[in-house]
Amino acid sequence: MKVSQFLTLARDPDIADVVNRLFPGLVPADRVALNPNSNGARRKAAVSHVKVQRGKASPGNITAAIRAIGPRLPKTFTVKDIVAALEADAFAFKNDDHLQAVQNALYFINKKPDTPYRTIEQGFGGRISTYEYKG
């Protein structure tokens, strides 16, 4: 009875690497952790980072689209005006939250020295920023 309980516990995958060090060959090799020093915690799979090409006009390049619609916007405008103009042009957003996608893209556009936009009033506390197109 005790031997069968021991064998059942010894085959537990959470302690398989420890049991294999104490009793080599008792646990099948496919149940032993690849790293014998690990604590049994599972790690996330490695994520390969893809470099995104920026600045080239393509169907999903939001920054190029925002730069292109600048002359058609009102003198002063908000992110909502840009979203409305892009939706009117049937722009293919890659993000479900169009407002957030445009805010992020406009933030990166405004960090560059050759930006065609100028921030007139920075929005705080839930207020939206106001911009103007300077061409």
Protein Blocks (a to p, Z undefined) as FASTA:
>chain_A
ZZmmmmmmmmpmklmmmmmmmmghkacfklpcfblmbghiacddddddddddehiacfkl
mklmmmmmmmmpcfbdcfklmmmmmmmnopacfbfblmlmmmmmmmmmmmpmkbcbdcfb
dceehiacddddeZZ
